[in-house]
């Protein structure tokens, strides 16, 4: 058996022993767990994907065959493989197939493009890249061709669907042809080894990778399912991209399968698609980010679908406002649960029996009795109860460092292993947390984190841009909209359209593109000459309010233009 892959940070031995003794870690791998579930639940439906209904035993057999096929192609224990697939049964099969041979999936999002995928594949030194042929009008085969040219370690490209013009190209294969003799899958996998590499939302620069072991991730899913009361009678709808930690294991797909429930894979989170699936499949539990929850609440007034089976809607990824939290039970007819967590580990949930006030006004309290929490000031001293401070945490499912990021880890974690989340919170006497904002320069756009620094670096390459500052502005649908304030060059003047086109050509994910572009004569500066983003946000909010209440004067001095 092998231990952690190079670059992954483990827990200190004394903590690992304590977590095992307490029963949080059970020395099980995800591959072994699927085998156990297949034996226990047999022909019970595990997955619904389109017209396909796949039982637990069939899912296990498919995972076995694909695992053997991956071994035949030379992908083996410890190898990293970037997986970029939509919400399909293929994703689930591959997740377990890779776990069964000890290979490590790097779970990319469908929205990622060349910039993100090349970075992730290079950072992980991935040997393989698994994609759909096309999805929602985008051809992932072309993206794979670009990535393989940029990242020499990627030797295998496996396509869920048709190979198209890449048929016969060395290293390329259709997933339909990836199958082998299941008896070849014999080498044991260490439960302490890395099971998945999750992609961070990113707070500075490019996204980082989070190594989650079989032990800690199995606990993450199992404990979440128990807290949420998920049973074999539940049917969980995966609306968000399944590669996200939230719908994957909080309790999500893994937690639902662990109790013998059924997972329904939704191709898009829009109300028209999801409502039909809820009615048809009698869905009982699902998870959304706040902007989608708001759209569902609005759609419920006109949508004819029967949503009476839905018992629980989890909302996370960004702070849910109290008014919307109060409207969900009234309009959707189900309980609402706030979930405040991170792929880096710590999860907080409001409880199913919490009073309405707690559910509507807090972001819950920690999942595990072993979650350790500190709320500290800028000097690292714990603040008084109820005061605002940065949230620090460590526990049995919060890794002690990002993957291959030793320099960053030195500041992201304290000397005694607490993760500096960058979230500003208040801890109430009840133990519930109230999120008040972020320490780090990141914009939470509809549940997706947009690092300002990364976007600024890309924007500075745009024609006509001399200076730039990226900030978040309040938005009723997105929570925060991405606003780029720029100073134009003498010979150019960018527009929102030209900037978006340029960013798309650079391969930047669309959710990171600015929602607004504002051209200024100059950016406000601090006393030491740095861009004063706080002053910039105040100015933009003030001008936005003024623009909303006053008629436009076409002869006014053109100090600011909005695109």
C-alpha positions as CSV (number, residue, x, y, z in Angstrom):
1,X,0.0,0.0,0.0
2,X,1.1,3.6,-0.6
3,X,0.8,6.6,1.6
4,X,0.1,10.2,0.7
5,X,1.2,11.3,-2.8
6,X,4.1,13.7,-2.9
7,X,3.0,17.2,-2.1
8,X,0.0,16.3,0.0
9,X,0.0,17.3,3.7
10,X,-1.1,14.8,6.2
11,X,-2.4,15.1,9.8
12,X,0.1,14.7,12.6
13,X,0.3,11.1,13.9
14,X,-1.3,11.9,17.2
15,X,-4.3,13.5,15.6
16,X,-4.7,10.7,13.1
17,X,-4.6,8.2,15.9
18,X,-7.2,10.2,17.9
19,X,-9.6,10.5,14.9
20,X,-9.4,6.7,14.3
21,X,-9.9,5.9,18.0
22,X,-12.9,8.1,18.1
23,X,-14.4,6.4,15.0
24,X,-14.3,9.4,12.7
25,X,-11.9,7.5,10.5
26,X,-12.8,3.9,9.8
27,X,-9.9,2.9,7.4
28,X,-12.3,2.5,4.5
29,X,-11.6,3.5,0.9
30,X,-14.2,4.9,-1.5
31,X,-13.7,1.9,-3.7
32,X,-14.3,-0.5,-0.9
33,X,-17.3,1.4,0.3
34,X,-19.0,1.0,-3.1
35,X,-18.4,-2.7,-3.0
36,X,-20.0,-2.9,0.4
37,X,-23.0,-0.8,-0.7
38,X,-23.5,-3.1,-3.8
39,X,-23.6,-6.1,-1.5
40,X,-26.0,-4.4,0.9
41,X,-28.4,-2.7,-1.5
42,X,-28.1,-4.9,-4.6
43,X,-30.6,-4.0,-7.2
44,X,-31.9,-0.9,-5.5
45,X,-31.6,2.1,-7.8
46,X,-28.4,4.0,-7.0
47,X,-28.4,6.5,-9.9
48,X,-30.9,8.1,-12.3
49,X,-29.2,9.8,-15.2
50,X,-31.5,10.7,-18.0
51,X,-33.4,7.6,-19.0
52,X,-30.9,5.3,-17.3
53,X,-31.6,3.8,-13.9
54,X,-28.5,2.1,-12.5
55,X,-28.6,-0.2,-9.5
56,X,-25.9,-0.5,-6.9
57,X,-24.6,-3.8,-8.1
58,X,-24.5,-2.5,-11.7
59,X,-22.7,0.6,-10.6
60,X,-20.1,-1.5,-8.8
61,X,-19.6,-3.7,-11.8
62,X,-19.2,-0.8,-14.2
63,X,-16.6,0.8,-11.8
64,X,-14.7,-2.5,-11.7
65,X,-14.6,-2.8,-15.5
66,X,-13.4,0.8,-16.0
67,X,-10.8,0.4,-13.2
68,X,-9.4,-2.6,-15.0
69,X,-9.4,-0.7,-18.3
70,X,-7.5,2.2,-16.8
71,X,-4.9,-0.2,-15.5
72,X,-4.6,-1.7,-19.0
73,X,-3.7,1.8,-20.2
74,X,-1.0,2.3,-17.6
75,X,-2.9,4.5,-15.2
76,X,-2.1,3.2,-11.8
77,X,-1.9,3.9,-8.1
78,X,-0.9,7.5,-7.2
79,X,-1.4,8.8,-10.8
80,X,-3.4,12.0,-11.1
81,X,-6.1,12.3,-13.7
82,X,-8.1,15.5,-14.4
83,X,-11.8,14.7,-14.7
84,X,-14.0,17.4,-16.3
85,X,-17.5,16.0,-16.9
86,X,-21.0,17.2,-16.5
87,X,-23.6,15.6,-14.2
88,X,-23.7,12.2,-15.7
89,X,-23.4,8.6,-14.6
90,X,-20.0,8.5,-16.3
91,X,-18.7,10.9,-13.7
92,X,-19.8,8.6,-10.8
93,X,-18.4,5.5,-12.5
94,X,-15.1,7.1,-13.0
95,X,-14.9,8.5,-9.5
96,X,-15.2,5.0,-8.0
97,X,-13.0,3.4,-10.7
98,X,-10.1,5.7,-10.0
99,X,-10.6,5.2,-6.3
100,X,-10.5,1.5,-6.7
101,X,-7.0,1.5,-8.3
102,X,-5.7,4.3,-6.1
103,X,-5.5,6.9,-8.9
104,X,-6.4,10.4,-7.9
105,X,-9.1,12.4,-9.8
106,X,-8.5,16.2,-10.0
107,X,-12.1,17.3,-10.1
108,X,-12.4,20.2,-12.5
109,X,-15.6,22.1,-13.2
110,X,-17.3,22.1,-16.6
111,X,-17.0,25.9,-16.7
112,X,-13.2,25.7,-16.5
113,X,-11.3,26.5,-19.7
114,X,-7.7,26.4,-20.9
115,X,-6.2,28.7,-18.3
116,X,-7.6,26.7,-15.3
117,X,-7.2,23.2,-16.8
118,X,-3.6,23.7,-17.9
119,X,-2.8,25.1,-14.5
120,X,-4.4,22.2,-12.6
121,X,-3.0,19.5,-14.9
122,X,0.5,21.0,-14.6
123,X,0.3,21.5,-10.9
124,X,-0.9,17.9,-10.4
125,X,1.5,16.5,-13.1
126,X,-1.6,14.7,-14.4
127,X,-1.1,11.7,-16.7
128,X,-4.7,11.8,-18.0
129,X,-7.5,14.1,-18.8
130,X,-11.1,12.9,-19.1
131,X,-13.8,15.0,-20.8
132,X,-17.2,14.9,-22.5
133,X,-17.1,15.2,-26.3
134,X,-19.5,18.3,-26.2
135,X,-21.7,19.8,-23.6
136,X,-23.9,22.9,-23.8
137,X,-22.4,23.8,-27.1
138,X,-18.8,23.6,-26.0
139,X,-16.4,21.1,-27.6
140,X,-14.1,19.7,-24.8
141,X,-12.1,17.7,-27.3
142,X,-10.6,21.0,-28.7
143,X,-9.9,22.0,-25.2
144,X,-8.1,18.7,-24.5
145,X,-6.0,19.2,-27.6
146,X,-4.9,22.6,-26.3
147,X,-4.1,21.2,-22.8
148,X,-2.1,18.3,-24.0
149,X,0.1,20.7,-26.1
150,X,0.7,22.8,-23.0
151,X,1.1,20.0,-20.3
152,X,3.5,17.3,-21.5
153,X,2.7,14.9,-18.6
154,X,-0.9,14.4,-20.0
155,X,-0.5,11.2,-22.0
156,X,-4.1,9.9,-22.0
157,X,-7.2,11.7,-23.2
158,X,-10.4,9.8,-22.6
159,X,-13.6,11.1,-24.1
160,X,-17.1,10.3,-23.0
161,X,-18.7,10.2,-26.5
162,X,-17.3,10.5,-30.0
163,X,-13.6,11.1,-30.7
164,X,-14.4,13.1,-33.8
165,X,-11.3,14.3,-35.6
166,X,-9.1,13.0,-32.8
167,X,-9.9,9.4,-33.6
168,X,-6.7,7.4,-34.0
169,X,-4.6,10.1,-32.3
170,X,-2.0,8.5,-29.9
171,X,-3.2,8.5,-26.3
172,X,-6.8,9.3,-27.2
173,X,-9.6,6.8,-26.6
174,X,-13.4,6.7,-26.2
175,X,-14.5,5.8,-22.6
176,X,-16.8,3.2,-24.2
177,X,-13.7,1.3,-25.1
178,X,-12.1,1.6,-21.6
179,X,-13.0,-1.7,-20.0
180,X,-10.9,-4.7,-18.7
181,X,-10.9,-7.8,-16.6
182,X,-12.1,-6.8,-13.1
183,X,-10.0,-9.6,-11.6
184,X,-7.0,-7.5,-12.5
185,X,-7.9,-4.9,-9.8
186,X,-6.1,-6.5,-6.8
187,X,-3.6,-4.0,-5.3
188,X,-4.9,-2.6,-2.0
189,X,-5.3,1.1,-1.5
190,X,-4.3,2.9,1.7
191,X,-7.3,4.6,3.4
192,X,-4.9,7.4,4.4
193,X,-4.0,8.1,0.8
194,X,-5.5,10.9,-1.2
195,X,-8.9,10.0,-2.7
196,X,-9.6,13.2,-4.6
197,X,-8.0,16.5,-5.3
198,X,-10.7,19.2,-5.1
199,X,-10.3,22.6,-6.7
200,X,-10.3,25.6,-4.3
201,X,-12.6,28.5,-5.0
202,X,-9.4,30.5,-4.9
203,X,-8.7,33.7,-2.9
204,X,-5.4,34.8,-4.4
205,X,-4.0,34.0,-7.8
206,X,-4.7,30.7,-9.5
207,X,-6.9,28.0,-8.0
208,X,-5.2,25.6,-5.6
209,X,-5.7,21.9,-5.0
210,X,-7.1,20.4,-1.8
211,X,-6.1,16.8,-1.1
212,X,-8.9,14.8,0.6
213,X,-8.1,11.3,1.8
214,X,-10.4,8.3,1.8
215,X,-10.6,8.4,5.6
216,X,-11.5,12.1,5.9
217,X,-13.8,12.3,2.9
218,X,-15.8,9.2,3.8
219,X,-16.4,10.8,7.2
220,X,-17.3,14.1,5.6
221,X,-20.1,12.4,3.6
222,X,-21.2,10.0,6.3
223,X,-21.5,12.6,9.1
224,X,-23.3,15.0,6.8
225,X,-25.9,12.4,5.8
226,X,-26.5,11.6,9.5
227,X,-26.9,15.2,10.4
228,X,-29.3,15.8,7.5
229,X,-31.4,12.7,8.3
230,X,-30.8,11.2,4.9
231,X,-32.0,7.6,4.7
232,X,-32.6,4.9,2.1
233,X,-36.0,6.5,1.3
234,X,-34.4,9.7,0.2
235,X,-33.8,10.7,-3.4
236,X,-31.1,13.4,-3.8
237,X,-31.1,15.7,-6.8
238,X,-27.6,16.8,-7.9
239,X,-28.3,20.3,-9.4
240,X,-24.9,22.0,-8.9
241,X,-21.9,20.7,-10.8
242,X,-21.1,17.3,-9.1
243,X,-17.4,18.1,-8.9
244,X,-18.2,20.7,-6.3
245,X,-17.7,19.5,-2.7
246,X,-21.2,20.6,-1.7
247,X,-23.2,18.3,-4.0
248,X,-20.5,15.6,-3.9
249,X,-20.2,14.9,-0.2
250,X,-22.2,17.3,2.0
251,X,-24.0,14.9,2.1
252,X,-24.5,14.9,-1.7
253,X,-23.9,12.0,-3.9
254,X,-21.6,10.1,-1.5
255,X,-23.7,10.6,1.6
256,X,-26.8,9.5,-0.2
257,X,-25.3,6.3,-1.7
258,X,-23.8,5.5,1.7
259,X,-27.3,5.0,3.2
260,X,-28.8,3.2,0.2
261,X,-30.7,6.2,-1.2
262,X,-31.1,7.2,-4.9
263,X,-29.1,10.0,-6.6
264,X,-30.8,11.8,-9.5
265,X,-28.4,13.6,-11.8
266,X,-29.7,16.9,-13.1
267,X,-28.1,18.3,-16.3
268,X,-28.9,21.9,-15.5
269,X,-30.1,23.7,-12.3
270,X,-32.7,25.9,-13.9
271,X,-36.2,25.6,-12.4
272,X,-37.8,24.3,-15.6
273,X,-35.4,21.3,-15.8
274,X,-35.1,20.7,-12.0
275,X,-38.8,21.0,-11.2
276,X,-39.7,18.3,-13.8
277,X,-37.1,16.0,-12.3
278,X,-38.3,16.6,-8.8
279,X,-41.9,15.8,-9.8
280,X,-41.0,12.7,-11.9
281,X,-38.4,11.2,-9.6
282,X,-40.1,12.3,-6.3
283,X,-36.9,14.0,-5.2
284,X,-36.7,14.7,-1.4
285,X,-33.4,16.6,-1.0
286,X,-31.2,18.9,-3.0
287,X,-28.7,21.7,-2.7
288,X,-28.4,25.2,-4.3
289,X,-26.5,28.4,-4.1
290,X,-28.5,31.5,-3.1
291,X,-29.0,33.0,-6.6
292,X,-30.5,29.7,-7.8
293,X,-32.7,29.4,-4.7
294,X,-34.0,32.9,-5.4
295,X,-34.9,31.9,-9.0
296,X,-36.6,28.7,-7.8
297,X,-38.7,30.7,-5.3
298,X,-39.8,33.1,-8.1
299,X,-40.4,30.2,-10.5
300,X,-42.6,28.4,-8.0
301,X,-45.3,31.0,-8.4
302,X,-45.9,30.0,-12.1
303,X,-44.3,26.6,-12.6
304,X,-47.0,23.8,-12.7
305,X,-44.7,21.1,-11.3
306,X,-45.6,19.1,-8.2
307,X,-42.8,19.7,-5.6
308,X,-44.6,18.1,-2.7
309,X,-42.0,15.3,-2.4
310,X,-39.2,17.8,-1.5
311,X,-38.5,17.8,2.2
312,X,-35.2,19.7,2.4
313,X,-33.4,22.4,0.4
314,X,-29.8,23.0,1.4
315,X,-28.5,26.5,0.5
316,X,-24.7,27.2,0.7
317,X,-21.8,28.5,-1.3
318,X,-22.6,32.1,-0.2
319,X,-24.5,33.7,2.6
320,X,-28.3,33.3,2.4
321,X,-30.2,36.5,3.3
322,X,-32.8,36.1,6.0
323,X,-35.7,37.2,3.8
324,X,-35.1,34.6,1.1
325,X,-34.5,31.9,3.8
326,X,-38.0,32.8,5.2
327,X,-39.7,32.6,1.8
328,X,-38.4,29.1,0.8
329,X,-40.6,27.1,3.2
330,X,-43.6,29.1,2.1
331,X,-43.1,28.8,-1.6
332,X,-41.3,25.5,-2.1
333,X,-43.0,23.7,0.8
334,X,-39.9,22.3,2.3
335,X,-37.4,22.9,5.1
336,X,-34.4,25.1,4.4
337,X,-31.0,24.4,5.8
338,X,-28.1,26.9,5.6
339,X,-24.7,25.3,4.9
340,X,-21.5,27.3,5.3
341,X,-18.5,25.3,4.3
342,X,-15.5,24.9,2.2
343,X,-13.7,22.3,0.1
344,X,-10.8,22.8,2.5
345,X,-12.8,21.0,5.1
346,X,-15.0,22.6,7.8
347,X,-18.8,22.4,7.3
348,X,-21.4,24.2,9.3
349,X,-25.1,23.4,9.1
350,X,-28.2,24.8,10.7
351,X,-30.0,21.8,12.2
352,X,-33.3,20.4,11.0
353,X,-34.9,21.2,14.4
354,X,-33.5,24.7,14.8
355,X,-36.0,27.5,15.3
356,X,-36.8,29.5,12.2
357,X,-34.9,32.5,13.5
358,X,-31.7,30.5,13.7
359,X,-32.2,29.0,10.2
360,X,-32.9,32.4,8.7
361,X,-30.2,34.5,10.4
362,X,-27.2,32.2,11.0
363,X,-25.0,30.0,8.8
364,X,-25.1,27.1,11.3
365,X,-22.6,25.4,13.6
366,X,-19.8,22.8,13.0
367,X,-20.6,19.3,11.7
368,X,-18.2,17.4,13.9
369,X,-17.7,17.3,17.7
370,X,-14.0,17.3,16.8
371,X,-14.1,20.5,14.8
372,X,-12.0,23.1,16.6
373,X,-12.9,26.7,16.0
374,X,-11.2,30.0,16.8
375,X,-12.4,33.5,15.9
376,X,-9.4,35.9,16.0
377,X,-8.4,39.5,15.4
378,X,-5.6,40.6,13.0
379,X,-3.0,39.8,15.6
380,X,-4.3,36.3,16.1
381,X,-5.9,36.8,19.5
382,X,-9.4,35.3,20.1
383,X,-12.1,38.0,20.1
384,X,-14.9,38.3,22.6
385,X,-18.1,36.2,22.1
386,X,-20.2,37.8,19.4
387,X,-17.4,40.0,18.0
388,X,-16.3,39.8,14.4
389,X,-13.0,38.0,13.6
390,X,-11.4,35.7,11.2
391,X,-12.5,32.1,11.4
392,X,-9.7,29.5,12.0
393,X,-10.4,25.8,12.2
394,X,-8.9,22.3,12.3
395,X,-10.5,18.9,12.6
396,X,-10.8,15.3,11.2
397,X,-11.8,16.4,7.7
398,X,-9.9,19.7,7.4
399,X,-6.5,18.9,5.7
400,X,-3.4,20.6,7.1
401,X,-2.2,22.1,3.9
402,X,-2.9,22.7,0.2
403,X,-1.4,20.3,-2.3
404,X,2.1,21.3,-3.5
405,X,1.8,24.8,-2.0
406,X,4.4,24.8,0.8
407,X,5.1,28.5,0.6
408,X,1.4,29.4,0.7
409,X,0.7,26.9,3.5
410,X,3.2,28.7,5.7
411,X,0.7,31.7,5.9
412,X,-2.6,29.9,5.2
413,X,-2.1,27.7,8.3
414,X,-1.0,28.5,11.9
415,X,1.9,26.7,13.4
416,X,-0.4,24.5,15.4
417,X,-2.4,23.5,12.2
418,X,-5.4,25.8,12.2
419,X,-6.6,26.8,8.7
420,X,-7.0,30.5,8.2
421,X,-10.3,30.5,6.3
422,X,-10.3,34.2,5.4
423,X,-14.0,34.4,6.4
424,X,-15.0,37.0,8.9
425,X,-17.6,35.6,11.3
426,X,-19.4,36.2,14.6
427,X,-19.8,33.2,16.9
428,X,-23.0,33.4,18.9
429,X,-23.5,31.9,22.4
430,X,-25.4,29.1,20.7
431,X,-22.3,28.1,18.7
432,X,-23.9,29.2,15.5
433,X,-21.8,31.3,13.1
434,X,-22.9,34.5,11.3
435,X,-20.7,35.2,8.2
436,X,-19.9,38.9,7.9
437,X,-17.5,39.0,4.9
438,X,-14.1,38.0,3.7
439,X,-10.6,39.0,4.7
440,X,-9.1,38.1,1.4
441,X,-9.7,39.8,-1.9
442,X,-12.2,37.5,-3.5
443,X,-15.7,38.0,-5.0
444,X,-18.4,35.5,-4.3
445,X,-20.3,35.5,-7.5
446,X,-23.4,33.3,-7.2
447,X,-21.4,30.8,-5.1
448,X,-18.3,30.8,-7.3
449,X,-15.2,32.5,-5.9
450,X,-13.6,34.9,-8.4
451,X,-10.1,35.9,-7.2
452,X,-9.6,39.6,-7.9
453,X,-5.9,39.3,-8.5
454,X,-6.2,36.5,-11.1
455,X,-8.8,38.5,-13.1
456,X,-6.7,41.7,-12.8
457,X,-3.7,40.0,-14.3
458,X,-5.7,38.8,-17.3
459,X,-7.4,42.2,-17.7
460,X,-4.0,44.0,-17.9
461,X,-3.4,42.1,-21.1
462,X,-6.5,43.5,-22.7
463,X,-6.1,46.1,-25.5
464,X,-6.8,49.6,-24.2
465,X,-6.4,48.7,-20.5
466,X,-3.6,50.6,-18.6
467,X,-4.7,50.0,-15.0
468,X,-7.4,47.9,-13.4
469,X,-9.0,47.1,-10.1
470,X,-11.5,44.3,-9.7
471,X,-14.1,44.7,-6.9
472,X,-17.4,43.1,-5.9
473,X,-20.7,45.1,-5.9
474,X,-24.0,44.0,-4.3
475,X,-26.3,42.3,-6.8
476,X,-29.8,41.0,-6.0
477,X,-29.4,37.8,-8.1
478,X,-25.7,37.0,-7.8
479,X,-25.0,38.2,-4.3
480,X,-21.9,40.0,-5.7
481,X,-21.3,41.1,-9.2
482,X,-17.8,41.3,-10.6
483,X,-16.9,44.9,-11.5
484,X,-13.7,45.9,-13.3
485,X,-12.7,49.5,-13.0
486,X,-10.1,50.4,-15.5
487,X,-8.0,53.3,-16.7
488,X,-7.8,53.3,-20.5
489,X,-4.6,53.7,-22.5
490,X,-4.1,56.8,-24.6
491,X,-4.9,55.0,-27.8
492,X,-7.7,52.7,-26.7
493,X,-11.0,52.4,-24.9
494,X,-12.1,48.9,-23.9
495,X,-15.8,47.9,-23.7
496,X,-17.3,45.1,-21.7
497,X,-17.8,43.1,-24.9
498,X,-14.2,43.5,-26.1
499,X,-12.9,42.6,-22.6
500,X,-15.1,39.4,-22.4
501,X,-14.0,38.4,-25.9
502,X,-10.4,38.8,-24.9
503,X,-10.8,36.8,-21.7
504,X,-12.6,34.0,-23.6
505,X,-9.7,33.9,-26.1
506,X,-7.3,33.5,-23.1
507,X,-9.3,30.5,-21.9
508,X,-10.6,32.0,-18.7
509,X,-13.8,30.5,-17.3
510,X,-16.8,32.6,-18.1
511,X,-17.9,32.9,-14.5
512,X,-14.8,34.9,-13.8
513,X,-15.5,37.5,-16.5
514,X,-16.6,40.9,-15.3
515,X,-20.3,41.7,-15.1
516,X,-19.6,45.4,-15.4
517,X,-16.8,47.5,-16.8
518,X,-16.3,51.0,-15.6
519,X,-13.7,53.3,-17.3
520,X,-12.3,56.0,-15.0
521,X,-9.8,58.8,-15.5
522,X,-7.8,57.5,-12.5
523,X,-8.1,54.9,-9.7
524,X,-8.1,56.1,-6.1
525,X,-4.9,55.5,-4.3
526,X,-3.8,55.1,-0.7
527,X,-1.2,57.2,1.0
528,X,1.5,54.8,-0.1
529,X,0.4,54.7,-3.7
530,X,-1.6,51.4,-3.7
531,X,-5.1,51.2,-5.3
532,X,-7.6,52.0,-2.6
533,X,-10.3,49.4,-3.3
534,X,-12.3,50.4,-0.2
535,X,-12.6,53.9,-1.5
536,X,-13.3,52.7,-5.0
537,X,-16.2,50.5,-3.8
538,X,-17.7,53.4,-1.9
539,X,-17.5,55.6,-5.0
540,X,-19.0,53.1,-7.3
541,X,-21.9,52.3,-4.9
542,X,-22.6,56.0,-4.5
543,X,-22.5,56.7,-8.3
544,X,-24.7,53.6,-8.8
545,X,-27.4,55.0,-6.4
546,X,-27.2,58.4,-8.0
547,X,-27.6,56.9,-11.5
548,X,-30.7,55.0,-10.3
549,X,-32.4,58.1,-8.9
550,X,-31.4,60.9,-11.4
551,X,-32.0,61.3,-15.1
552,X,-28.9,61.0,-17.3
553,X,-27.5,64.4,-18.5
554,X,-25.9,63.8,-21.8
555,X,-24.0,67.1,-21.5
556,X,-22.5,66.3,-18.1
557,X,-18.7,66.1,-17.8
558,X,-17.7,62.6,-18.8
559,X,-15.7,61.5,-15.8
560,X,-17.0,57.9,-15.8
561,X,-18.4,55.6,-18.4
562,X,-20.2,52.3,-17.8
563,X,-20.1,49.4,-20.3
